[in-house]
Amino acid sequence: MDDKTDSKTDFGSIAVAICVAAYIAIMLAYLAQYDLGLTAAQTRHLSMLAALFLALPVALDLLRTGPHDAR
């Protein structure tokens, strides 16, 4: 196989990943509100903190290596 074809990500995989992530987010929001008793505002604040702590290492690694060095 060619390196150019190996690095391509097809549109179907991206669409499935987005749909699965959205479904999991809906299930977690339901769990937080009805089983744990959190309000919508509390759920929103906790999800923003979680997203920050999960995305921060990825962003720092991208800034450290630069886009041309990413594989």
N, C-alpha and C positions, 0 to 999 in steps of 0.2 A: 504494500500500500504506500501511497504517497503521503508525505508529511502534511501537505495542504489539505487533503481529504480527512486526515485524522483529527485535525484541529477544528473542523467545522462542527458546530452545534446546530442540530436541526430544529426547525420551528416547532415540531410536535413535542419534542422533549421539553422545550421551554414552556409550552402551553400546559403540559401535564404537570410540571413542577409548580407552576403558578396556581393551578387549580387545586392541587393537593395541599399547598401551603394555605390557600384561602379556606379550604375545608377544615384543616387543623385549627386555624385561627378561630373559626366559628365554634368549633367544639370546645376549645379552651375558654372562649368568652362565656359560653353557656355554663361550663363547669365552674368558672369563677363566680358568676352571678348567682346561680341557683343552688350549687352544692357548697360553695365556700362562703356565700353571703356577701361578696364584695359588691360595691356599687359600680356603676359604669365609669365614673370618674376615677375611682381607685384602680380599676382594671386598665384604663387608658394610661394612667401614670406609670403603673408597673410594667406595662408593655413597652412604653417608650424607654424606660430605664433598661429593660432587657435588650431591646434593639440597640441601644447605645453601647452597652457592654459587649454585645455580640459582634457589632459592626466595627467597633473601634480597632481591634487587632487587625482586621482585614484591611481597613483603610491605612493604618500605620505601615503595614507590610507593603502595600501598594506604593505609598509615598517613599518608603525606604528603597525599594528596588527600582521604581519607575515603570512606566507602562511598556517600554521597549524591552525590558528584561523579563517580563512575566511570561510564563509558559502555559 
